Amino acid sequence: MRHVRRGGDYLRVADPDWEDPLDGGFAAISGGRWNPAASFPVVYLCATVEVARANVHRKLDDQPYGPEDLEPDAAPMLVSTLVREDRFVDALTDRGCRSLGLPASYPLDSHGRTIGHRRCQPIGQAAWDDGEPGIACRSAAASSPRGGEELAFFARRRRLRPSQSMPFEDWFW
């Protein structure tokens, strides 16, 4: 596995009802792109507001409504946090993706389809087992800007703390 240094301000798209929006426990139960269900805690973070918006659109893709239909008090909030600089597994660069067995076109395969969670989860499990702090990756949200980054932060010894929370109407539009 190759590594890249990442750290600084990151953003979490969070349900306003979550008691702790920076807790990776829900992902440990249900799984996500880089962790299988019933595994380990991951906090999925966005590097920019544009990537956060793209992830909201991704979550609503299969719904009969869009972001404009969300009630303000039920719409996702944006929580900012400071991630301590560290060496994260590299799923950002072409070389990093290839070192993980992913194509240089990641998050798309050679046919232009989004690579699914099942292909990424064993990589995440291996990184967790190796004691890595997480995975810096290209955003797989379809409307994410080119070069949009996300961070799968492995919540093991260090906890993230919120530095600011913004209601949907203040960050999405």
Kinemage of the C-alpha trace (Angstrom):
@kinemage 1
@onewidth
@group {chain A} dominant
@subgroup {mainchain}
@vectorlist {calphas} color= white
{ca met a 1} P 0.000 0.000 0.000
{ca arg a 2} L 1.203 3.456 -0.910
{ca his a 3} L 0.550 6.435 1.335
{ca val a 4} L -0.260 10.153 1.098
{ca arg a 5} L -0.138 12.752 3.835
{ca arg a 6} L -3.488 14.231 4.660
{ca gly a 7} L -4.912 16.253 7.504
{ca gly a 8} L -6.612 19.523 8.262
{ca asp a 9} L -10.254 20.532 8.001
{ca tyr a 10} L -12.736 17.909 6.799
{ca leu a 11} L -16.511 17.815 6.604
{ca arg a 12} L -19.080 15.232 7.627
{ca val a 13} L -22.565 15.107 6.107
{ca ala a 14} L -24.670 14.178 9.120
{ca asp a 15} L -28.258 13.504 10.039
{ca pro a 16} L -29.369 16.189 12.520
{ca asp a 17} L -30.721 13.438 14.820
{ca trp a 18} L -27.340 11.745 15.280
{ca glu a 19} L -26.148 12.028 18.861
{ca asp a 20} L -22.479 12.070 17.788
{ca pro a 21} L -22.036 12.813 14.070
{ca leu a 22} L -18.327 11.925 14.249
{ca asp a 23} L -18.882 8.434 15.650
{ca gly a 24} L -17.943 5.607 13.280
{ca gly a 25} L -20.163 3.095 15.082
{ca phe a 26} L -23.007 3.190 12.554
{ca ala a 27} L -20.616 2.374 9.699
{ca ala a 28} L -19.194 -0.458 11.828
{ca ile a 29} L -22.681 -1.976 11.954
{ca ser a 30} L -23.971 -1.256 8.450
{ca gly a 31} L -20.706 -1.054 6.491
{ca gly a 32} L -19.655 1.413 3.836
{ca arg a 33} L -17.343 1.720 0.852
{ca trp a 34} L -14.191 0.784 2.806
{ca asn a 35} L -15.604 -1.397 5.588
{ca pro a 36} L -17.928 -4.393 5.491
{ca ala a 37} L -20.998 -4.619 7.719
{ca ala a 38} L -20.346 -5.849 11.279
{ca ser a 39} L -16.692 -4.825 11.137
{ca phe a 40} L -14.811 -1.735 12.332
{ca pro a 41} L -15.725 1.947 12.845
{ca val a 42} L -15.143 4.402 10.007
{ca val a 43} L -16.055 8.076 9.816
{ca tyr a 44} L -16.566 9.026 6.179
{ca leu a 45} L -15.445 12.618 5.565
{ca cys a 46} L -15.455 15.031 2.622
{ca ala a 47} L -12.578 17.361 1.772
{ca thr a 48} L -14.805 20.146 0.388
{ca val a 49} L -18.369 21.418 0.478
{ca glu a 50} L -18.706 20.465 -3.206
{ca val a 51} L -17.928 16.830 -2.388
{ca ala a 52} L -20.371 16.973 0.543
{ca arg a 53} L -23.105 18.253 -1.811
{ca ala a 54} L -22.326 15.453 -4.274
{ca asn a 55} L -22.742 12.904 -1.471
{ca val a 56} L -26.159 14.321 -0.574
{ca his a 57} L -27.204 13.937 -4.228
{ca arg a 58} L -25.835 10.363 -4.202
{ca lys a 59} L -27.868 9.479 -1.101
{ca leu a 60} L -31.031 10.853 -2.700
{ca asp a 61} L -30.525 9.198 -6.115
{ca asp a 62} L -33.056 6.420 -5.459
{ca gln a 63} L -35.580 8.636 -3.697
{ca pro a 64} L -38.691 10.163 -5.300
{ca tyr a 65} L -37.586 13.593 -4.029
{ca gly a 66} L -34.572 15.853 -4.200
{ca pro a 67} L -32.706 18.156 -1.823
{ca glu a 68} L -35.151 20.985 -2.553
{ca asp a 69} L -37.922 18.882 -0.994
{ca leu a 70} L -36.192 18.277 2.344
{ca glu a 71} L -37.601 19.868 5.464
{ca pro a 72} L -34.936 22.166 6.963
{ca asp a 73} L -34.999 20.489 10.385
{ca ala a 74} L -34.629 16.997 8.842
{ca ala a 75} L -32.077 17.822 6.115
{ca pro a 76} L -28.414 16.844 6.541
{ca met a 77} L -26.200 19.204 8.448
{ca leu a 78} L -22.520 19.708 7.802
{ca val a 79} L -20.088 19.128 10.646
{ca ser a 80} L -16.508 20.312 10.327
{ca thr a 81} L -13.653 18.614 12.141
{ca leu a 82} L -9.894 18.853 12.268
{ca val a 83} L -8.026 15.671 11.291
{ca arg a 84} L -4.484 15.425 12.586
{ca glu a 85} L -1.974 15.109 9.735
{ca asp a 86} L -0.911 11.516 9.121
{ca arg a 87} L 0.044 9.030 6.425
{ca phe a 88} L -3.179 7.603 4.967
{ca val a 89} L -3.525 4.748 2.494
{ca asp a 90} L -3.449 6.252 -1.000
{ca ala a 91} L -6.533 5.706 -3.158
{ca leu a 92} L -6.016 9.161 -4.703
{ca thr a 93} L -3.143 8.818 -7.130
{ca asp a 94} L -3.013 6.443 -10.090
{ca arg a 95} L -0.030 4.638 -8.527
{ca gly a 96} L -1.797 4.415 -5.180
{ca cys a 97} L -4.930 2.951 -6.743
{ca arg a 98} L -2.928 0.377 -8.718
{ca ser a 99} L -1.012 -0.620 -5.559
{ca leu a 100} L -4.392 -1.501 -4.023
{ca gly a 101} L -5.455 -3.590 -7.017
{ca leu a 102} L -7.778 -0.864 -8.283
{ca pro a 103} L -7.603 0.558 -11.792
{ca ala a 104} L -6.039 3.980 -12.336
{ca ser a 105} L -9.541 5.038 -13.429
{ca tyr a 106} L -10.893 4.509 -9.887
{ca pro a 107} L -13.665 5.160 -8.845
{ca leu a 108} L -14.736 3.965 -12.290
{ca asp a 109} L -13.909 0.642 -13.904
{ca ser a 110} L -12.745 0.240 -17.503
{ca his a 111} L -16.386 0.394 -18.680
{ca gly a 112} L -17.103 3.662 -16.883
{ca arg a 113} L -19.152 2.046 -14.098
{ca thr a 114} L -18.648 2.930 -10.456
{ca ile a 115} L -16.596 0.314 -8.633
{ca gly a 116} L -18.755 -1.163 -5.899
{ca his a 117} L -18.262 -1.448 -2.174
{ca arg a 118} L -17.548 -5.192 -2.352
{ca arg a 119} L -14.335 -4.527 -4.252
{ca cys a 120} L -13.194 -1.781 -1.837
{ca gln a 121} L -14.140 -3.428 1.456
{ca pro a 122} L -11.356 -6.059 1.459
{ca ile a 123} L -8.856 -3.246 0.862
{ca gly a 124} L -10.263 -1.350 3.820
{ca gln a 125} L -10.185 -4.480 5.974
{ca ala a 126} L -6.520 -5.092 5.092
{ca ala a 127} L -5.689 -1.445 5.896
{ca trp a 128} L -7.509 -1.729 9.242
{ca asp a 129} L -5.722 -5.000 10.032
{ca asp a 130} L -2.372 -3.332 9.232
{ca gly a 131} L -3.089 -0.542 11.741
{ca glu a 132} L -3.522 2.196 9.128
{ca pro a 133} L -5.270 5.426 10.216
{ca gly a 134} L -7.592 5.387 7.200
{ca ile a 135} L -7.855 5.766 3.442
{ca ala a 136} L -7.611 8.982 1.435
{ca cys a 137} L -9.636 8.394 -1.713
{ca arg a 138} L -11.215 9.904 -4.768
{ca ser a 139} L -14.893 10.597 -4.280
{ca ala a 140} L -17.178 8.022 -5.894
{ca ala a 141} L -20.194 10.372 -5.835
{ca ala a 142} L -21.200 10.837 -9.476
{ca ser a 143} L -21.614 14.616 -9.285
{ca ser a 144} L -18.407 15.145 -7.312
{ca pro a 145} L -16.023 17.625 -8.928
{ca arg a 146} L -13.001 16.202 -10.723
{ca gly a 147} L -10.333 15.561 -8.119
{ca gly a 148} L -12.885 15.547 -5.294
{ca glu a 149} L -11.460 13.833 -2.220
{ca glu a 150} L -12.869 11.938 0.695
{ca leu a 151} L -11.239 10.488 3.787
{ca ala a 152} L -12.276 7.211 5.392
{ca phe a 153} L -11.062 7.902 8.925
{ca phe a 154} L -10.601 4.735 10.967
{ca ala a 155} L -11.976 5.508 14.421
{ca arg a 156} L -9.743 3.418 16.621
{ca arg a 157} L -7.691 5.305 19.233
{ca arg a 158} L -8.293 8.908 18.196
{ca arg a 159} L -11.697 10.543 18.269
{ca leu a 160} L -12.701 13.396 16.062
{ca arg a 161} L -14.256 16.481 17.618
{ca pro a 162} L -16.688 18.818 15.891
{ca ser a 163} L -15.431 22.341 15.352
{ca gln a 164} L -18.567 23.749 13.701
{ca ser a 165} L -22.022 22.571 12.601
{ca met a 166} L -23.999 24.189 9.812
{ca pro a 167} L -27.676 23.635 9.013
{ca phe a 168} L -28.538 22.463 5.493
{ca glu a 169} L -29.812 25.825 4.261
{ca asp a 170} L -26.500 27.484 5.217
{ca trp a 171} L -24.181 25.114 3.353
{ca phe a 172} L -26.007 23.248 0.622
{ca trp a 173} L -27.360 26.014 -1.589
